[in-house]
């Protein structure tokens, strides 16, 4: 399996977080799969490489077309290595988390060479007609991003996430410089449990399942340890490509030419989180041409408690992720 990471992350921080800086207490999806005799590979997108003060002069070139080309190179290398070491000529399952899942869809739809199946972790590609407000949000974000690109902006500064994570670890009870009405710990909890206030990819989208008080404030995280979540944020790459974000928003918007999901004929596994993309990602699974489609949305509660349910990052960092999410994925991979 080849895994593609999400935003403000790289392969290590999403899939082998014990090796991150700072290290996380979460064991990681990649070692879990490897322990079950699944050969795991990963791609770090180019924007993960520069340091905080590194050269980012080429960041504006880092769009979806370049990334799909890089995925081809990575898959070619992995298949060549497997052929050399194991005499295995087989193709590889392409998987991705979040925007990495959207890229996995795009690659399989545009090319699909080297790919035996696709596994998408909590992302959508096509937005259902009844969720027009989500498409409108993507279109508005894409337009704003295009305007920024036209003005010469190419970098999304991830210091927001780094600061939230680092301060929650080093000074949890001090006043947050990011959200002044919160402590550093409270700011991390709010950003994770109430993410939809800043990024409403679904109406109650959140990165981590919250425990809410009577006022709707986040008092703790329900599924993922705070150590793991703060490490995820603190270990974010300093830079991220604005062009990539704009072009992925344009795929969601659907107003520009893009690879169509109907081109996908290989097996598909969709793993969603009920409090994040969750059920909203199911529509994309109906748009492929494959006759082998499996979907699982991890949930704790009924629809009336979606605001507290399994979050986006909980698929990677929750204490119960191995049982609820990773084991079904591993079972599917081993049968494909």
ChimeraX attribute file (.defattr): number of C-alpha atoms within 10 A of each C-alpha:
attribute: neighborCount
match mode: 1-to-1
recipient: residues
	/A:1	25
	/A:2	22
	/A:3	25
	/A:4	28
	/A:5	25
	/A:6	23
	/A:7	17
	/A:8	25
	/A:9	23
	/A:10	26
	/A:11	20
	/A:12	21
	/A:13	28
	/A:14	26
	/A:15	25
	/A:16	20
	/A:17	27
	/A:18	19
	/A:19	14
	/A:20	20
	/A:21	14
	/A:22	21
	/A:23	18
	/A:24	23
	/A:25	18
	/A:26	22
	/A:27	19
	/A:28	23
	/A:29	24
	/A:30	24
	/A:31	17
	/A:32	18
	/A:33	21
	/A:34	14
	/A:35	9
	/A:36	12
	/A:37	11
	/A:38	15
	/A:39	15
	/A:40	17
	/A:41	18
	/A:42	22
	/A:43	20
	/A:44	19
	/A:45	21
	/A:46	19
	/A:47	23
	/A:48	18
	/A:49	16
	/A:50	15
	/A:51	12
	/A:52	13
	/A:53	8
	/A:54	10
	/A:55	10
	/A:56	17
	/A:57	9
	/A:58	12
	/A:59	21
	/A:60	18
	/A:61	16
	/A:62	19
	/A:63	18
	/A:64	19
	/A:65	15
	/A:66	14
	/A:67	19
	/A:68	18
	/A:69	12
	/A:70	16
	/A:71	23
	/A:72	18
	/A:73	13
	/A:74	17
	/A:75	23
	/A:76	16
	/A:77	12
	/A:78	21
	/A:79	19
	/A:80	15
	/A:81	14
	/A:82	16
	/A:83	13
	/A:84	11
	/A:85	9
	/A:86	9
	/A:87	11
	/A:88	12
	/A:89	13
	/A:90	12
	/A:91	17
	/A:92	22
	/A:93	22
	/A:94	29
	/A:95	27
	/A:96	25
	/A:97	27
	/A:98	22
	/A:99	23
	/A:100	23
	/A:101	26
	/A:102	24
	/A:103	26
	/A:104	30
	/A:105	30
	/A:106	24
	/A:107	25
	/A:108	24
	/A:109	20
	/A:110	17
	/A:111	15
	/A:112	20
	/A:113	14
	/A:114	19
	/A:115	22
	/A:116	18
	/A:117	23
	/A:118	28
	/A:119	27
	/A:120	28
	/A:121	33
	/A:122	31
	/A:123	31
	/A:124	26
	/A:125	27
	/A:126	23
	/A:127	21
	/A:128	15
	/A:129	10
	/A:130	8
	/A:131	11
	/A:132	12
	/A:133	14
	/A:134	20
	/A:135	23
	/A:136	13
	/A:137	17
	/A:138	23
	/A:139	20
	/A:140	15
	/A:141	17
	/A:142	22
	/A:143	16
	/A:144	13
	/A:145	22
	/A:146	19
	/A:147	12
	/A:148	16
	/A:149	16
	/A:150	10
	/A:151	9
	/A:152	10
	/A:153	16
	/A:154	23
	/A:155	20
	/A:156	17
	/A:157	16
	/A:158	20
	/A:159	17
	/A:160	15
	/A:161	21
	/A:162	21
	/A:163	21
	/A:164	26
	/A:165	28
	/A:166	20
	/A:167	22
	/A:168	27
	/A:169	20
	/A:170	11
	/A:171	13
	/A:172	18
	/A:173	14
	/A:174	15
	/A:175	17
	/A:176	21
	/A:177	14
	/A:178	15
	/A:179	15
	/A:180	11
	/A:181	11
	/A:182	17
	/A:183	20
	/A:184	27
	/A:185	24
	/A:186	23
	/A:187	24
	/A:188	31
	/A:189	28
	/A:190	23
	/A:191	20
	/A:192	23
	/A:193	30
	/A:194	25
	/A:195	21
	/A:196	18
	/A:197	14
	/A:198	10
	/A:199	14
	/A:200	16
	/A:201	21
	/A:202	19
	/A:203	17
	/A:204	21
	/A:205	29
	/A:206	34
	/A:207	24
	/A:208	34
	/A:209	31
	/A:210	27
	/A:211	18
	/A:212	17
	/A:213	10
	/A:214	6
	/A:215	6
	/A:216	11
	/A:217	15
	/A:218	23
	/A:219	15
	/A:220	21
	/A:221	23
	/A:222	21
	/A:223	22
	/A:224	25
	/A:225	18
	/A:226	23
	/A:227	17
	/A:228	26
	/A:229	27
	/A:230	25
	/A:231	26
	/A:232	29
	/A:233	24
	/A:234	29
	/A:235	26
	/A:236	26
	/A:237	23
	/A:238	24
	/A:239	25
	/A:240	27
	/A:241	24
	/A:242	24
	/A:243	24
	/A:244	23
	/A:245	21
	/A:246	23
	/A:247	19
	/A:248	22
	/A:249	22
	/A:250	23
	/A:251	25
	/A:252	23
	/A:253	23
	/A:254	16
	/A:255	10
	/A:256	10
	/A:257	8
	/A:258	15
	/A:259	16
	/A:260	17
	/A:261	22
	/A:262	14
	/A:263	18
	/A:264	23
	/A:265	19
	/A:266	19
	/A:267	19
	/A:268	27
	/A:269	21
	/A:270	24
	/A:271	27
	/A:272	30
	/A:273	32
	/A:274	31
	/A:275	32
	/A:276	33
	/A:277	25
	/A:278	27
	/A:279	20
	/A:280	23
	/A:281	27
	/A:282	23
	/A:283	15
	/A:284	18
	/A:285	21
	/A:286	14
	/A:287	15
	/A:288	21
	/A:289	16
	/A:290	17
	/A:291	11
	/A:292	12
	/A:293	17
	/A:294	13
	/A:295	17
	/A:296	20
	/A:297	23
	/A:298	22
	/A:299	19
	/A:300	14
	/A:301	14
	/A:302	9
	/A:303	12
	/A:304	8
	/A:305	12
	/A:306	22
	/A:307	24
	/A:308	27
	/A:309	29
	/A:310	30
	/A:311	36
	/A:312	26
	/A:313	26
	/A:314	28
	/A:315	27
	/A:316	28
	/A:317	29
	/A:318	27
	/A:319	18
	/A:320	14
	/A:321	21
	/A:322	20
	/A:323	10
	/A:324	16
	/A:325	22
	/A:326	20
	/A:327	16
	/A:328	14
	/A:329	19
	/A:330	19
	/A:331	12
	/A:332	14
	/A:333	17
	/A:334	11
	/A:335	6
	/A:336	12
